[in-house]
Amino acid sequence: MNAARPAATIGSTIEVASNSAFDETRLKTYLSSHVREFHGPMQVRRFEGGQSNPTFLISTPDKSYVLRRKPAGVLLKSAHAVDREYRVTRALYDAGLPVPEPLALCEDDDVIGTMFYVMRHVPGRSFWDPRMPGLEPAERAAIYDSANETLARLHSVDYAAIGLADYGRQGNYFARQISRWSRQYEASRTREIPEMDRLIAWLPGAIPITDERTTIIHGDYSFHNLLVHPSEPRVAAVIDWELSTLGDPLGDLTYHMMEWFRPEGVDVRGTLKGADLAALGIPSAEEYARRYCERTGLRCDPTHPFYRAFNLFRVAAILQGIAGRARDGVQTATNAGDIVTRIEPLAQAAWLSAREAGAR
């Protein structure tokens, strides 16, 4: 049911379609005056697969850059905040975290039609399929450990010390997230999905009681948003910070660990469910969680079925937002039609996990 994707790496580019085009001459003038080492001529191509903030590769004879912009049209309140992305990546880059170096934020819509920011291009590999076909088991093991260590580093950053004390609210992370994505689902609703209504009613009262922490969280920490060094088994950069905020690190960890639990056929990213992990060199979910907890001191059970229900619900709500934009003529994904077909199976899988967690 899913659109075809490369088996291993992603990040290919296509020509800029007419509905995504902008005045490249005006952009070149802006970059020449705001990015110190920028020198034209330049070529602009769009990255495939971006579903929210359109992302472009800008190539010059000696350097490459990445531009992320707000999509055009009427947008949901607080959505597509590329200025927030710029702010968090600037702070984390200065703190030594593996993120692309942000170079310029343009809040003037007159340049290309919407707000955008530019960062340095980081070469690397990223993976749709968490089984990472074509790699040796030892390389997979090292990449997984690097992803684990990178997430632990992020969650150990003193966010107040790097100027991000006001980047989000503290406490009640899962309750706030459930409320946020429930509202987005309602605002973007295109048809009736009974399981989504049941989840909206059940999730708020089912949140496990834990010793909640507040850290910077990425919000979409998955292998497709990790650039692995071109020749070394380590994370070179974490990209796509659109959903980042302050929150419970369990939000990031349990979302990331959906790689192990995601049902077959509901997501283009594939799943580790049913895989021979030992043969692949990939740790079990329990081993991965234990290593993260050793690095952070966090005590929790990220394998609880509530978290599977929540994360599947959250993804369904995010995809519903894309369906809503397509309905409103603000389509930012070439495969929006395919995306719409995945919402109901995700909701059904989420409700099955909710039943496992005690929902009736």
C-alpha positions as CSV (number, residue, x, y, z in Angstrom):
1,M,0.0,0.0,0.0
2,N,2.9,2.3,0.6
3,A,4.7,4.3,-2.1
4,A,8.0,2.8,-3.2
5,R,11.0,4.0,-1.3
6,P,14.7,3.3,-1.7
7,A,15.7,0.2,0.3
8,A,18.6,1.9,2.1
9,T,19.2,5.6,2.0
10,I,17.1,8.6,1.3
11,G,17.8,12.2,0.4
12,S,17.4,12.3,-3.3
13,T,16.3,15.6,-5.0
14,I,14.0,16.5,-7.8
15,E,13.4,19.6,-9.9
16,V,11.4,22.3,-8.2
17,A,7.8,22.1,-9.2
18,S,5.9,25.1,-10.2
19,N,3.8,25.1,-7.0
20,S,7.0,25.2,-5.0
21,A,9.0,27.6,-7.1
22,F,10.2,31.0,-5.9
23,D,12.3,33.9,-7.2
24,E,15.8,32.4,-7.3
25,T,17.4,35.7,-8.3
26,R,16.0,37.4,-5.2
27,L,17.1,34.4,-3.1
28,K,20.7,34.6,-4.5
29,T,20.8,38.3,-3.7
30,Y,19.7,37.7,-0.1
31,L,22.2,34.8,0.4
32,S,25.0,36.9,-1.0
33,S,24.5,39.5,1.6
34,H,23.6,37.3,4.6
35,V,25.8,34.2,4.3
36,R,29.4,35.2,4.5
37,E,31.0,32.6,2.3
38,F,28.1,32.3,-0.3
39,H,29.1,32.9,-3.9
40,G,26.9,32.0,-6.9
41,P,26.0,30.8,-9.4
42,M,23.6,28.4,-7.7
43,Q,21.3,25.5,-8.5
44,V,18.1,24.8,-6.5
45,R,16.5,21.4,-6.3
46,R,13.9,20.1,-3.9
47,F,14.4,17.1,-1.5
48,E,11.9,14.3,-2.0
49,G,9.9,13.1,0.9
50,G,9.4,16.3,2.9
51,Q,5.9,16.3,4.1
52,S,5.7,19.5,6.1
53,N,8.2,22.3,5.6
54,P,9.5,22.2,1.9
55,T,13.2,21.6,1.9
56,F,15.7,22.5,-0.9
57,L,19.3,21.8,-1.8
58,I,21.2,24.9,-2.9
59,S,24.4,24.0,-4.7
60,T,27.2,26.4,-5.7
61,P,30.6,25.5,-7.3
62,D,32.3,25.2,-3.9
63,K,29.6,24.7,-1.2
64,S,26.1,23.2,-0.7
65,Y,23.4,24.5,1.6
66,V,19.9,23.4,2.7
67,L,16.9,25.8,2.8
68,R,13.8,25.1,4.7
69,R,10.7,27.3,4.3
70,K,7.2,27.5,5.4
71,P,4.7,26.2,2.9
72,A,2.5,28.8,1.2
73,G,-1.2,29.2,2.0
74,V,-3.3,29.2,5.1
75,L,-1.6,27.3,7.9
76,L,-2.7,25.9,11.3
77,K,-1.7,28.2,14.2
78,S,1.9,27.5,15.5
79,A,2.6,25.0,12.6
80,H,5.7,25.2,10.4
81,A,7.6,27.5,12.7
82,V,10.9,27.5,10.9
83,D,12.1,30.3,13.2
84,R,11.8,27.8,16.1
85,E,13.8,25.3,14.1
86,Y,16.5,27.9,13.5
87,R,16.6,28.9,17.1
88,V,17.0,25.4,18.5
89,T,19.6,24.2,16.0
90,R,21.6,27.4,16.6
91,A,21.6,26.8,20.3
92,L,22.4,23.1,20.0
93,Y,25.1,23.6,17.3
94,D,26.8,26.1,19.6
95,A,26.6,23.6,22.4
96,G,28.4,21.0,20.3
97,L,25.5,18.7,19.4
98,P,25.6,17.0,16.0
99,V,23.2,19.3,14.1
100,P,23.7,21.2,10.8
101,E,25.2,24.7,11.2
102,P,22.4,27.2,10.8
103,L,23.5,30.2,8.8
104,A,20.7,32.7,8.2
105,L,17.0,33.1,9.2
106,C,14.9,35.3,6.8
107,E,11.6,36.5,8.3
108,D,10.9,38.7,5.3
109,D,8.1,37.1,3.2
110,D,9.0,39.3,0.2
111,V,12.3,37.4,-0.5
112,I,10.7,34.0,-1.5
113,G,7.2,34.3,-0.4
114,T,7.5,32.7,3.1
115,M,9.8,32.7,6.1
116,F,12.8,30.4,5.6
117,Y,16.2,29.6,7.0
118,V,19.4,28.3,5.5
119,M,21.9,25.8,7.0
120,R,25.1,24.2,5.9
121,H,24.6,20.9,4.0
122,V,25.8,17.8,5.9
123,P,26.6,14.8,3.7
124,G,25.4,11.6,5.1
125,R,23.2,8.5,4.9
126,S,19.7,8.2,6.4
127,F,17.5,5.1,6.4
128,W,13.8,4.5,5.8
129,D,14.2,0.9,6.7
130,P,15.5,0.3,10.3
131,R,16.9,-3.1,9.2
132,M,19.4,-1.1,7.1
133,P,19.8,-3.6,4.3
134,G,23.2,-3.9,2.8
135,L,25.2,-3.2,5.9
136,E,27.2,-5.6,8.0
137,P,25.9,-6.5,11.5
138,A,28.8,-4.7,13.2
139,E,28.1,-1.5,11.3
140,R,24.4,-1.7,12.2
141,A,25.3,-2.3,15.8
142,A,27.5,0.8,15.9
143,I,24.9,3.0,14.2
144,Y,22.3,2.0,16.6
145,D,24.6,2.7,19.5
146,S,25.5,6.1,18.1
147,A,21.8,6.9,17.7
148,N,21.2,5.9,21.3
149,E,24.2,7.9,22.5
150,T,23.1,11.0,20.5
151,L,19.6,10.9,21.9
152,A,21.0,10.6,25.5
153,R,23.3,13.5,24.8
154,L,20.4,15.6,23.6
155,H,18.4,14.8,26.7
156,S,21.3,15.7,29.0
157,V,21.7,19.2,27.6
158,D,21.1,22.0,30.2
159,Y,18.5,23.8,28.1
160,A,18.3,26.8,30.3
161,A,22.1,27.3,30.1
162,I,21.9,27.5,26.3
163,G,19.1,30.0,26.2
164,L,16.1,27.7,25.7
165,A,14.4,28.0,29.1
166,D,11.3,29.4,27.3
167,Y,11.3,26.9,24.4
168,G,8.4,25.0,25.8
169,R,6.4,24.3,28.9
170,Q,7.5,22.0,31.7
171,G,5.4,19.2,33.0
172,N,2.4,17.2,31.7
173,Y,4.1,16.5,28.4
174,F,1.9,13.6,27.3
175,A,-1.3,15.3,28.3
176,R,-0.3,18.4,26.4
177,Q,0.7,16.4,23.3
178,I,-2.6,14.4,23.4
179,S,-4.5,17.7,23.5
180,R,-2.4,19.2,20.7
181,W,-2.7,16.4,18.3
182,S,-6.4,15.9,19.1
183,R,-7.0,19.5,18.2
184,Q,-5.0,19.1,14.9
185,Y,-6.9,16.0,14.0
186,E,-10.2,17.8,14.6
187,A,-9.1,20.8,12.6
188,S,-7.9,18.7,9.7
189,R,-10.6,16.0,9.8
190,T,-11.6,14.8,6.3
191,R,-13.7,11.7,7.2
192,E,-14.9,9.8,10.2
193,I,-12.4,7.3,11.8
194,P,-14.0,5.8,14.9
195,E,-10.7,4.6,16.4
196,M,-9.4,8.2,16.5
197,D,-12.4,9.3,18.4
198,R,-11.9,6.4,20.9
199,L,-8.3,7.3,21.3
200,I,-9.0,11.0,21.9
201,A,-11.3,9.9,24.7
202,W,-9.1,7.2,26.2
203,L,-5.5,8.5,26.0
204,P,-5.8,11.4,28.5
205,G,-6.8,9.2,31.4
206,A,-4.3,6.4,30.6
207,I,-0.9,8.1,30.9
208,P,1.4,6.0,33.0
209,I,2.7,7.6,36.2
210,T,6.4,8.2,36.0
211,D,9.1,10.5,37.5
212,E,8.7,13.1,34.7
213,R,11.7,15.1,33.5
214,T,11.9,18.0,31.2
215,T,14.6,18.2,28.5
216,I,14.9,19.4,24.9
217,I,13.1,16.8,22.8
218,H,13.4,16.4,19.0
219,G,9.8,15.2,18.4
220,D,10.6,13.1,15.3
221,Y,13.7,11.2,16.4
222,S,13.8,8.4,13.8
223,F,16.5,7.0,11.5
224,H,15.1,9.0,8.5
225,N,16.0,12.2,10.4
226,L,19.5,11.0,11.4
227,L,22.3,11.6,8.9
228,V,24.9,8.9,9.3
229,H,28.4,9.7,8.3
230,P,29.1,8.7,4.7
231,S,31.8,6.2,5.6
232,E,31.7,5.8,9.4
233,P,29.0,4.2,11.6
234,R,28.1,7.3,13.6
235,V,25.5,10.0,13.6
236,A,26.8,13.1,11.8
237,A,23.7,15.3,12.2
238,V,20.2,15.2,13.5
239,I,17.8,17.1,11.1
240,D,14.2,18.3,10.9
241,W,13.6,20.0,14.3
242,E,10.1,21.2,13.4
243,L,8.4,19.2,16.3
244,S,11.1,20.0,18.9
245,T,10.1,21.5,22.2
246,L,10.7,21.1,26.0
247,G,9.1,17.9,27.2
248,D,9.5,14.5,28.7
249,P,12.4,12.6,27.2
250,L,10.2,9.5,27.2
251,G,8.3,11.2,24.3
252,D,11.4,11.0,22.2
253,L,12.6,7.6,23.4
254,T,9.2,5.8,23.0
255,Y,8.6,7.4,19.6
256,H,12.1,6.3,18.5
257,M,11.5,2.8,19.8
258,M,8.5,2.4,17.5
259,E,11.1,1.0,15.1
260,W,10.8,-2.2,17.1
261,F,7.0,-2.2,17.6
262,R,5.5,-0.5,14.5
263,P,3.0,-2.8,12.8
264,E,3.8,-4.0,9.3
265,G,2.4,-1.9,6.5
266,V,1.3,1.3,8.3
267,D,4.4,3.4,7.7
268,V,6.9,3.8,4.8
269,R,9.7,3.5,7.4
270,G,9.2,-0.3,7.8
271,T,9.6,-2.1,11.1
272,L,11.9,-4.4,13.1
273,K,8.9,-6.4,14.3
274,G,9.5,-10.0,13.4
275,A,13.2,-9.4,12.4
276,D,16.1,-11.7,13.5
277,L,17.7,-8.9,15.5
278,A,20.7,-10.9,16.6
279,A,21.6,-11.8,13.0
280,L,21.2,-8.2,12.0
281,G,23.4,-6.9,14.8
282,I,20.6,-4.8,16.2
283,P,19.8,-4.8,19.9
284,S,16.5,-5.8,21.3
285,A,14.1,-3.1,22.5
286,E,14.9,-4.0,26.1
287,E,18.7,-3.8,25.5
288,Y,18.3,-0.5,23.7
289,A,16.2,1.0,26.4
290,R,18.6,-0.3,29.1
291,R,21.6,1.3,27.4
292,Y,19.8,4.6,27.1
293,C,18.8,4.5,30.8
294,E,22.4,3.8,31.8
295,R,23.5,6.9,29.9
296,T,20.8,9.2,31.3
297,G,19.8,7.7,34.6
298,L,16.2,7.6,33.5
299,R,14.0,4.8,35.1
300,C,11.0,3.8,33.1
301,D,9.4,1.2,31.0
302,P,9.3,2.5,27.4
303,T,7.8,-0.7,26.1
304,H,4.5,-0.1,27.9
305,P,1.6,-0.4,25.3
306,F,0.3,3.0,26.2
307,Y,3.3,4.6,24.5
308,R,2.7,2.5,21.3
309,A,-0.9,3.7,21.3
310,F,0.1,7.3,21.8
311,N,2.8,7.4,19.2
312,L,0.7,5.6,16.5
313,F,-2.1,8.1,17.3
314,R,0.3,11.0,17.1
315,V,1.6,9.9,13.7
316,A,-2.0,9.4,12.4
317,A,-2.8,13.0,13.6
318,I,0.3,14.4,11.9
319,L,-0.7,12.6,8.6
320,Q,-4.2,13.9,9.0
321,G,-2.8,17.4,9.0
322,I,-1.2,16.7,5.6
323,A,-4.6,15.4,4.4
324,G,-6.2,18.6,5.6
325,R,-3.6,20.7,3.7
326,A,-4.3,18.7,0.6
327,R,-8.0,19.2,1.0
328,D,-7.4,23.0,1.4
329,G,-5.1,23.1,-1.7
330,V,-1.9,23.6,0.4
331,Q,-0.3,20.3,-0.6
332,T,3.4,20.0,0.3
333,A,3.9,16.3,-0.5
334,T,3.9,14.7,-3.9
335,N,2.5,11.5,-2.3
336,A,-0.2,13.1,-0.2
337,G,-2.8,10.8,-1.7
338,D,-0.9,7.8,-0.5
339,I,-0.4,9.4,2.9
340,V,-4.1,9.7,3.4
341,T,-4.6,5.9,3.0
342,R,-2.3,5.2,6.0
343,I,-4.3,7.3,8.6
344,E,-7.0,4.7,9.3
345,P,-4.6,1.7,9.5
346,L,-2.5,3.7,12.0
347,A,-5.5,4.5,14.1
348,Q,-6.6,0.9,14.1
349,A,-3.1,-0.2,15.2
350,A,-3.1,2.5,17.9
351,W,-6.5,1.2,19.2
352,L,-5.2,-2.4,19.3
353,S,-2.3,-1.2,21.5
354,A,-4.7,0.8,23.6
355,R,-6.8,-2.4,24.1
356,E,-3.5,-4.1,25.2
357,A,-3.0,-1.3,27.7
358,G,-6.5,-1.8,29.1
359,A,-8.8,0.3,27.0
360,R,-12.4,-1.0,26.5
